[in-house]
Amino acid sequence: MANVLVVDDAAFMRMTIKKMLEAHGHTVVGEAGNGLEAIKKYSELNPDVVMLDITMPEMNGVDALKNIKQLNPAARVIICSAMGQQAMVAHAIQYGAKDFIVKPFEEDRLIASVEKIMSR
């Protein structure tokens, strides 16, 4: 099971993701509301997986991803995006995101993504 850092500027989305993950035996070790917090929490917590929203205040998910990958090139990051953000998703994959899920997402898709990147 994975230790996960959940990063989204919407508290309800963090709570939703946390409930889904914990229902399947994963542990949410931390939460962040923007990219700057995500980098700080990543370095403190060293999670197995980061669920990272793209559109956030302070620093967006793509820039946070770049910084996290500088801290740990092996970091496992799943990008969460809304419809219509294909260009940002493409950049995220280019910078090392392991997978992406599109909001609103199904619980099965979220869990499958975490399990897929943990098995690599």
N, C-alpha and C positions, 0 to 999 in steps of 0.2 A: 504494500500500500504506500501511497505517496504523501509526503509532506508538501503542502501547497501554499503558495503566497497568492492571494487574490487581489488584483488591482483593478479598480473601477471607480470613477468619480461618483457613481450613484450607489448610495448605501443599500438600497433595496436590491440592486443587482448583486452586490457582494454577498448579501444575506441569502439570496436565491442560490447562487453558485455554491456557497458554503453548505447549505442544506443538502443540495444534490450530492456534493462530494462526500460529506459525512455519512449520508445514507448508504453509500457504497464502500465504507470503511476507510476512506482517505481522511487525512487530518489537515485542517486549515491552520497553519502555524502563524499566519499573520495576514493583515489586510492593509491596503494603502489606497488613498483616494486620488493620487496623481503620480506622474512619472518620477518626480523628485523623491517622493516618499517611497516609491517602489525600489529605487536604487539603494536608498538607505536601508530599508527593510531586507532587501536581498543580501546585502553585505553582512547584516547582523544575524540573519536567520539561516542562510544557506539552504533554501528549500530545494526539494527534488524537482518541483515544477512551479512555473509562474503562469498564472492565468492573467493576461495583460490586455486591457482595453486599449483601443487605438486613440480615441478622441477623449482627451482629458485636459483640465487646466494645468497651469504651471509648466508641464512638459508632457508632450504626447507620447503615446505608446511606442512609436517607432524610435524616437530619440532615447527613451528609457531602455528599449531593447538593445540599442547600440552600446549604451553604457554598461548594461548588465553583461553583455557578451565580452566587453573589455575586462570586467572583473573576473569572469569565468567563461572562457570560450566554449565550454561544454554545457553551459546553462540550457535547460530545457524550458522553452517558452512557447506557450500557446496564445496566439493572438485572438482576441474577441472583437469582432467588428459588426457595425450595422450594415444593412444593405446599402449599396452605392459607394462603398469605400474600397473598391477593388484595387485602385492604384496604391493606396496605403498598404493594403494587404500584400501586394506584390513587393513593395519595398521591404516590408517586415520579413517576408520569406527570404529575400535577397540578403538581409542582414542577419539571418540565422534563426528565425522563428521555426520551430519544428512542425507546427500545424496551425490551422486557424479554424475558428467556428464563427458562423454568422448568426447574429442576434435577430430575432428571438430564436434561441436554439432549444432543441429537445434534450432532455436529461440523458437519454441513451447516447446521443452524439457527444455530449460533454464527457461522459465517463469513458466512452470508446477512445476519445482523443487522448485523455490522460493515460489510459492503459496502454495505448499504442506507443506513446513516446517513452513510457517507463520500461517497455520491453526491448527497447533498442539498445 
